[in-house]
Amino acid sequence: MTGRSGFSLVEIMIGILILAVTLGSFITGIRSARREVEVSDKHISVLLCSQKVIEDLMEEIWLNPFGFQTLGIENSTMSPTPITQGQSVFFTGLETGSGRNVIGPEMKPLYHQIDDLELTVSAERQAPVGDNRLESNLYLGNICFTWNGRRGQGDGQVEAIFFSPGTPKKFTAGTYVTSGSDASYTAILGSPGGKPKVLRNLGDVYRACRAFMTSDFFSRSFVEVKRLKKLSRNCAFPGRTLYNYHYKLAGTWYEMARRSLNFLISTEPAISAFAGEYFPGSLGSDFEGRPTKLNAILRDFRLIYETLVSSLLQARANYQFLVTPDMAKYKGIRMQYHLIARVMDLYRVLIVTPTHRYGLAEYRHFLEQLDRFGEGRCPALRRMVAYELDNSDTVDDVVERLPNLKQLDTLFARKMRSVLGFIRNRLAED
């Protein structure tokens, strides 16, 4: 043995082996951590994309009660669809003059984060519409993303509840026939020789008309309309102040229409019964030879019906003014959608009113205008318009699809039409 120091070949080889094992473990750890980060990043991307799809579905069903049917996902599952290159309706941008804005390779780093994602969507109504359970107003939506690319294979699912009324709204009629009475009501019921049932129905109609037409609401509404019209005439067009005045004006007319409709719903049984049971002489001697006494009551009833129709028309005109391109910019897109939905409801109600002959033609014309308004703004709006135009060839097409409108059609077409005909014939004889 000598005094020279150093490493032998064996020691060097052992050291290299230890270093290789250590480096291998280190590299394996880095790769594992990188894969975990990539998987975590993928799940975050899926979560964000799922939120985007949920918001789109909420907008779709809010604009159009038949939105899930239009998309083809109601009680069925959409086929897996890549979300890049404009292949998914949920990830396709607005139409532009040069084509469509889509997620493509040029959109870095977004494209490379989601280029291998595929989307499937389904929505199932929780109970049949016809059984009138609360669950029939709810959809359970399932949004599922899958991937099988360079980062491996995986999936992510999100469920969400969507509200879409499927049961008709129960009308709550206003109470306009009070329990009290006045001298005129007592005189009607006490007409000598009259039929008690006929007189009572006429008296109830009289009391209801008087209560409505002498109410503070009725008089205040017309004063408010006059005030708002005067103020709006002095505003610049377009402008936020003008928008606010027309919004208040539309709301005043809308409330007038709502109250008038409640009046008709509450009073219809009495006026229908009277029209069906009346015959000359059934009102007794106080009415014999005095047609103006009866006709004054019938005119009041017809005036309130005409107030309903004119209020619907005025509310529609003012709300529609607010969603014209010049005025819509003063409120956000959500408010625009809300107003569009209200305008559509007003058009639909006017379709079933007996005295508005051109309601359906006006509705379809509005839909065509709405389609132009939605171009470059909202694909969901244009899908809704296309669905409505395809399913609104006749009044029955519209009525059968909308339970609330069907109830109004029953009120107007099957009940009020005959009542208004009776009133028209009676007044013609005066």
C-alpha positions as CSV (number, residue, x, y, z in Angstrom):
1,M,0.0,0.0,0.0
2,T,1.3,3.4,-0.9
3,G,0.6,7.0,0.4
4,R,-1.1,8.1,-2.9
5,S,-4.8,9.1,-2.6
6,G,-7.6,9.0,-5.3
7,F,-10.7,7.2,-6.5
8,S,-10.5,3.7,-7.9
9,L,-12.5,2.7,-11.0
10,V,-14.9,0.8,-8.9
11,E,-15.6,3.9,-6.7
12,I,-16.2,6.0,-9.8
13,M,-18.6,3.5,-11.3
14,I,-20.6,3.3,-8.0
15,G,-20.7,7.1,-7.9
16,I,-22.0,7.3,-11.5
17,L,-24.6,4.7,-10.7
18,I,-25.8,6.6,-7.7
19,L,-26.0,9.9,-9.7
20,A,-27.9,8.2,-12.5
21,V,-30.4,6.7,-10.1
22,T,-30.8,10.1,-8.3
23,L,-31.2,12.0,-11.6
24,G,-33.7,9.4,-12.9
25,S,-35.8,9.8,-9.8
26,F,-35.6,13.5,-10.1
27,I,-36.6,13.5,-13.8
28,T,-39.4,11.1,-13.1
29,G,-40.7,13.3,-10.3
30,I,-40.6,16.4,-12.6
31,R,-42.5,14.5,-15.3
32,S,-45.1,13.3,-12.8
33,A,-45.5,16.8,-11.5
34,R,-45.8,18.2,-15.0
35,R,-48.5,15.6,-15.8
36,E,-50.4,16.6,-12.7
37,V,-50.1,20.2,-13.5
38,E,-51.3,19.5,-17.1
39,V,-54.3,17.4,-15.8
40,S,-55.2,20.2,-13.3
41,D,-54.9,22.8,-16.1
42,K,-57.2,20.6,-18.3
43,H,-59.8,20.4,-15.5
44,I,-59.7,24.1,-15.0
45,S,-60.2,24.6,-18.7
46,V,-63.1,22.2,-18.6
47,L,-64.6,24.0,-15.7
48,L,-64.4,27.4,-17.4
49,C,-65.8,25.9,-20.7
50,S,-68.6,24.3,-18.7
51,Q,-69.5,27.6,-17.2
52,K,-69.7,29.2,-20.6
53,V,-72.0,26.4,-21.9
54,I,-74.3,26.8,-18.8
55,E,-74.6,30.5,-19.4
56,D,-75.4,29.9,-23.1
57,L,-78.1,27.4,-22.2
58,M,-79.6,29.8,-19.6
59,E,-79.7,32.5,-22.3
60,E,-81.2,30.0,-24.8
61,I,-84.0,28.8,-22.6
62,W,-84.7,32.3,-21.2
63,L,-85.2,33.7,-24.7
64,N,-87.0,30.7,-26.1
65,P,-89.1,28.2,-24.0
66,F,-88.4,25.7,-26.8
67,G,-84.7,26.5,-26.9
68,F,-83.5,23.0,-25.9
69,Q,-85.8,21.5,-28.5
70,T,-84.4,23.9,-31.1
71,L,-80.8,22.8,-30.1
72,G,-81.8,19.1,-30.3
73,I,-80.8,18.3,-26.7
74,E,-84.3,18.0,-25.1
75,N,-84.5,14.4,-23.7
76,S,-81.6,13.4,-25.9
77,T,-77.9,13.7,-26.0
78,M,-75.9,15.7,-28.5
79,S,-73.2,13.7,-30.3
80,P,-69.6,14.4,-29.0
81,T,-68.4,17.5,-30.9
82,P,-65.0,19.2,-31.0
83,I,-65.3,22.8,-29.6
84,T,-62.6,24.3,-31.9
85,Q,-62.8,25.5,-35.5
86,G,-66.5,26.4,-35.2
87,Q,-67.7,22.8,-34.9
88,S,-69.7,23.4,-31.7
89,V,-72.7,25.8,-31.6
90,F,-71.6,26.9,-28.1
91,F,-68.1,27.9,-29.2
92,T,-68.9,29.6,-32.5
93,G,-68.6,33.4,-32.5
94,L,-71.0,35.9,-34.0
95,E,-71.4,36.2,-37.7
96,T,-69.2,38.8,-39.3
97,G,-68.8,40.2,-42.8
98,S,-65.6,38.1,-43.3
99,G,-67.0,34.8,-42.1
100,R,-67.3,33.3,-38.6
101,N,-65.1,34.0,-35.5
102,V,-64.0,30.6,-34.3
103,I,-61.3,29.2,-32.0
104,G,-58.4,28.4,-34.3
105,P,-54.7,27.7,-34.1
106,E,-53.9,31.4,-34.3
107,M,-55.6,31.9,-30.9
108,K,-52.7,31.1,-28.6
109,P,-52.4,29.8,-26.0
110,L,-56.2,29.2,-25.7
111,Y,-56.4,26.9,-28.7
112,H,-53.7,24.5,-27.4
113,Q,-55.4,24.2,-24.0
114,I,-58.7,23.0,-25.5
115,D,-58.0,21.7,-29.0
116,D,-58.6,18.1,-27.9
117,L,-61.9,18.7,-26.0
118,E,-65.1,17.3,-27.2
119,L,-68.5,18.3,-25.8
120,T,-71.8,16.5,-25.3
121,V,-74.9,18.2,-23.9
122,S,-78.3,16.8,-22.8
123,A,-81.3,18.3,-21.0
124,E,-84.2,16.3,-19.5
125,R,-87.4,17.8,-18.2
126,Q,-87.9,16.5,-14.7
127,A,-91.6,15.7,-15.2
128,P,-94.1,15.7,-18.1
129,V,-95.6,19.1,-18.8
130,G,-99.2,17.7,-18.7
131,D,-99.1,16.5,-15.0
132,N,-98.8,20.0,-13.6
133,R,-96.2,19.2,-11.0
134,L,-93.6,21.8,-10.1
135,E,-90.9,19.5,-11.5
136,S,-92.4,19.9,-15.0
137,N,-90.9,23.5,-15.0
138,L,-87.4,22.2,-14.5
139,Y,-84.7,20.7,-16.8
140,L,-81.7,18.8,-15.6
141,G,-78.8,19.6,-17.9
142,N,-75.7,17.6,-18.3
143,I,-72.5,19.1,-19.8
144,C,-69.7,16.6,-20.4
145,F,-66.2,17.3,-21.8
146,T,-63.9,14.5,-22.9
147,W,-60.4,14.5,-24.2
148,N,-58.0,11.9,-25.6
149,G,-55.0,13.8,-26.9
150,R,-51.3,14.2,-26.3
151,R,-51.8,14.9,-22.6
152,G,-53.7,11.7,-22.0
153,Q,-57.4,10.8,-21.6
154,G,-60.0,12.1,-19.3
155,D,-63.5,13.6,-18.8
156,G,-65.3,16.2,-16.8
157,Q,-69.0,16.5,-16.1
158,V,-71.2,19.3,-14.7
159,E,-74.9,19.2,-14.0
160,A,-77.2,22.2,-13.8
161,I,-80.9,22.9,-13.2
162,F,-82.7,25.2,-15.7
163,F,-86.1,26.8,-15.2
164,S,-88.5,26.7,-18.1
165,P,-92.2,27.1,-17.3
166,G,-94.2,24.2,-18.8
167,T,-97.4,24.5,-16.8
168,P,-99.9,27.3,-17.4
169,K,-100.0,30.2,-15.0
170,K,-103.1,30.4,-12.9
171,F,-104.9,33.6,-13.4
172,T,-105.7,35.6,-10.3
173,A,-108.7,37.7,-11.2
174,G,-109.1,41.1,-9.6
175,T,-112.1,41.6,-7.3
176,Y,-114.2,44.3,-8.9
177,V,-117.6,43.2,-7.7
178,T,-117.7,44.3,-4.1
179,S,-120.1,43.1,-1.5
180,G,-121.6,46.5,-1.0
181,S,-124.3,48.1,-3.1
182,D,-125.5,51.5,-4.1
183,A,-128.9,53.0,-5.1
184,S,-128.4,52.1,-8.8
185,Y,-127.4,48.5,-8.1
186,T,-130.4,48.1,-5.8
187,A,-132.7,49.6,-8.4
188,I,-131.5,47.2,-11.0
189,L,-132.2,44.2,-8.8
190,G,-135.6,45.6,-7.9
191,S,-136.9,46.2,-11.4
192,P,-140.6,45.1,-11.3
193,G,-141.3,42.0,-13.3
194,G,-137.7,41.2,-14.1
195,K,-136.0,37.8,-13.8
196,P,-134.0,37.8,-10.6
197,K,-131.0,35.9,-12.1
198,V,-130.8,38.1,-15.2
199,L,-131.1,41.3,-13.1
200,R,-128.4,40.0,-10.6
201,N,-125.9,39.3,-13.4
202,L,-126.5,42.7,-14.9
203,G,-126.2,44.3,-11.5
204,D,-122.8,42.6,-11.0
205,V,-121.6,43.9,-14.4
206,Y,-122.7,47.4,-13.5
207,R,-120.9,47.3,-10.1
208,A,-117.7,45.9,-11.6
209,C,-117.6,48.5,-14.4
210,R,-118.3,51.4,-12.0
211,A,-115.7,50.2,-9.5
212,F,-113.1,49.9,-12.2
213,M,-113.8,53.2,-14.1
214,T,-114.1,55.3,-10.9
215,S,-110.9,53.8,-9.3
216,D,-107.9,55.9,-8.4
217,F,-105.8,53.7,-10.5
218,F,-107.8,54.3,-13.7
219,S,-107.7,58.0,-13.4
220,R,-104.1,58.2,-12.2
221,S,-102.9,56.1,-15.1
222,F,-104.3,58.4,-17.8
223,V,-102.8,61.5,-16.0
224,E,-99.4,59.7,-15.8
225,V,-99.6,58.8,-19.5
226,K,-100.3,62.4,-20.4
227,R,-97.4,63.7,-18.2
228,L,-94.9,61.2,-19.6
229,K,-95.8,61.9,-23.2
230,K,-95.4,65.7,-22.7
231,L,-92.0,65.2,-21.0
232,S,-90.8,62.8,-23.7
233,R,-91.6,65.2,-26.5
234,N,-88.9,67.6,-25.1
235,C,-86.1,65.0,-25.1
236,A,-83.4,64.6,-27.7
237,F,-83.4,61.5,-29.9
238,P,-81.7,59.2,-29.2
239,G,-81.0,59.7,-25.5
240,R,-81.0,58.1,-22.1
241,T,-83.6,60.5,-20.7
242,L,-85.9,59.7,-23.7
243,Y,-85.3,56.0,-23.0
244,N,-86.3,56.3,-19.3
245,Y,-89.5,58.2,-20.2
246,H,-90.6,55.7,-22.7
247,Y,-89.7,52.8,-20.3
248,K,-92.0,54.4,-17.7
249,L,-94.7,55.1,-20.3
250,A,-94.6,51.5,-21.5
251,G,-94.8,50.2,-17.9
252,T,-97.9,52.4,-17.2
253,W,-99.7,51.1,-20.3
254,Y,-98.6,47.5,-19.5
255,E,-100.1,47.8,-16.0
256,M,-103.3,49.3,-17.4
257,A,-103.5,46.3,-19.8
258,R,-102.9,43.8,-16.9
259,R,-105.6,45.4,-14.7
260,S,-108.1,45.5,-17.6
261,L,-107.4,41.8,-18.3
262,N,-108.0,41.0,-14.7
263,F,-111.3,42.9,-14.8
264,L,-112.4,40.9,-17.8
265,I,-111.5,37.6,-16.2
266,S,-113.4,38.4,-13.0
267,T,-116.4,39.9,-14.8
268,E,-116.7,37.4,-17.7
269,P,-118.9,34.9,-15.9
270,A,-121.5,37.5,-15.1
271,I,-121.6,39.2,-18.5
272,S,-121.6,35.8,-20.3
273,A,-124.5,34.5,-18.1
274,F,-126.4,37.7,-18.7
275,A,-125.9,37.6,-22.5
276,G,-127.0,33.9,-22.6
277,E,-130.1,34.4,-20.5
278,Y,-131.3,37.9,-21.6
279,F,-134.5,38.2,-23.6
280,P,-136.8,41.1,-24.2
281,G,-138.8,41.7,-21.1
282,S,-136.5,39.8,-18.8
283,L,-135.3,43.0,-17.1
284,G,-138.7,44.2,-16.0
285,S,-140.6,47.4,-16.4
286,D,-137.7,49.7,-15.3
287,F,-135.9,48.7,-18.5
288,E,-138.8,48.3,-20.9
289,G,-138.8,51.0,-23.5
290,R,-135.6,52.4,-22.1
291,P,-132.8,50.7,-24.0
292,T,-130.3,53.5,-23.1
293,K,-130.3,52.3,-19.5
294,L,-129.1,48.8,-20.4
295,N,-126.8,50.1,-23.2
296,A,-125.0,52.5,-20.8
297,I,-123.9,49.5,-18.8
298,L,-122.9,47.5,-21.9
299,R,-120.9,50.5,-23.3
300,D,-119.0,50.7,-20.0
301,F,-118.0,47.1,-20.3
302,R,-117.0,47.4,-24.0
303,L,-115.0,50.5,-23.1
304,I,-112.9,48.6,-20.6
305,Y,-112.3,45.9,-23.2
306,E,-111.2,48.5,-25.6
307,T,-109.0,50.0,-22.9
308,L,-107.3,46.5,-22.7
309,V,-106.7,46.4,-26.5
310,S,-105.4,50.0,-26.7
311,S,-103.2,49.5,-23.7
312,L,-101.7,46.4,-25.2
313,L,-101.0,48.3,-28.4
314,Q,-99.5,51.3,-26.6
315,A,-97.3,49.2,-24.3
316,R,-96.1,47.2,-27.3
317,A,-95.2,50.3,-29.3
318,N,-93.3,51.8,-26.4
319,Y,-91.4,48.7,-25.5
320,Q,-90.6,48.0,-29.1
321,F,-89.2,51.5,-29.5
322,L,-86.7,50.7,-26.7
323,V,-85.2,47.8,-28.6
324,T,-84.6,49.7,-31.8
325,P,-80.9,49.9,-32.7
326,D,-80.7,53.6,-31.8
327,M,-82.3,53.1,-28.3
328,A,-81.1,49.6,-27.3
329,K,-77.6,50.8,-26.7
330,Y,-78.7,52.6,-23.5
331,K,-79.2,49.4,-21.6
332,G,-77.4,46.1,-21.3
333,I,-78.1,43.0,-23.3
334,R,-80.0,41.4,-20.5
335,M,-82.5,44.3,-20.3
336,Q,-82.8,44.1,-24.1
337,Y,-83.7,40.4,-23.9
338,H,-86.2,41.2,-21.2
339,L,-87.9,43.8,-23.3
340,I,-87.9,41.7,-26.4
341,A,-89.6,38.9,-24.5
342,R,-92.2,41.3,-23.2
343,V,-92.9,42.7,-26.7
344,M,-93.3,39.1,-28.0
345,D,-95.8,38.4,-25.2
346,L,-97.8,41.5,-26.2
347,Y,-97.9,40.5,-29.8
348,R,-99.1,37.1,-28.9
349,V,-101.9,38.3,-26.6
350,L,-103.1,40.6,-29.4
351,I,-103.2,37.6,-31.8
352,V,-106.0,36.1,-29.8
353,T,-108.1,39.2,-29.1
354,P,-111.3,39.1,-31.2
355,T,-111.1,42.6,-32.6
356,H,-107.4,42.6,-33.7
357,R,-107.6,41.0,-37.1
358,Y,-104.0,41.4,-38.2
359,G,-102.3,40.1,-35.0
360,L,-100.6,37.1,-36.6
361,A,-99.3,39.0,-39.6
362,E,-97.9,41.8,-37.3
363,Y,-96.2,39.2,-35.1
364,R,-94.5,37.5,-38.0
365,H,-93.4,40.9,-39.4
366,F,-91.9,41.7,-35.9
367,L,-90.0,38.4,-35.9
368,E,-88.5,39.2,-39.2
369,Q,-87.3,42.6,-37.8
370,L,-86.0,40.9,-34.8
371,D,-84.0,38.5,-36.9
372,R,-82.2,41.5,-38.5
373,F,-81.7,43.0,-35.1
374,G,-80.1,39.8,-33.8
375,E,-77.6,39.6,-36.7
376,G,-74.1,40.0,-35.3
377,R,-75.4,40.2,-31.8
378,C,-76.9,37.0,-30.5
379,P,-77.1,33.6,-32.2
380,A,-79.6,32.4,-29.6
381,L,-81.9,35.2,-30.5
382,R,-81.8,34.3,-34.2
383,R,-82.4,30.6,-33.4
384,M,-85.5,31.6,-31.4
385,V,-86.8,33.7,-34.2
386,A,-86.2,30.9,-36.7
387,Y,-88.1,28.5,-34.5
388,E,-91.0,31.0,-34.1
389,L,-91.3,31.7,-37.8
390,D,-91.3,27.9,-38.6
391,N,-94.1,27.3,-36.0
392,S,-96.3,30.3,-36.4
393,D,-98.1,29.8,-39.7
394,T,-101.5,29.9,-38.1
395,V,-103.0,31.3,-34.9
396,D,-103.6,27.7,-33.7
397,D,-99.8,27.0,-34.2
398,V,-99.0,29.7,-31.7
399,V,-101.8,29.0,-29.2
400,E,-101.2,25.3,-28.9
401,R,-97.5,25.7,-28.0
402,L,-98.1,28.2,-25.2
403,P,-100.3,27.1,-22.3
404,N,-100.9,30.6,-20.9
405,L,-101.9,31.9,-24.3
406,K,-104.2,29.0,-24.7
407,Q,-106.0,30.1,-21.6
408,L,-106.4,33.6,-23.0
409,D,-107.6,32.2,-26.3
410,T,-110.3,30.3,-24.4
411,L,-111.3,33.5,-22.6
412,F,-111.4,35.6,-25.8
413,A,-112.3,33.3,-28.6
414,R,-114.8,31.1,-26.8
415,K,-116.3,33.5,-24.4
416,M,-115.6,37.2,-25.0
417,R,-116.3,37.0,-28.8
418,S,-119.9,36.0,-28.2
419,V,-120.2,38.7,-25.5
420,L,-118.9,41.4,-27.7
421,G,-121.2,40.3,-30.5
422,F,-124.1,40.5,-28.1
423,I,-123.1,44.0,-27.1
424,R,-122.6,45.1,-30.7
425,N,-126.0,43.9,-31.7
426,R,-127.7,45.5,-28.7
427,L,-126.1,48.8,-29.3
428,A,-126.9,48.7,-33.0
429,E,-130.6,48.5,-32.0
430,D,-130.3,51.7,-29.9
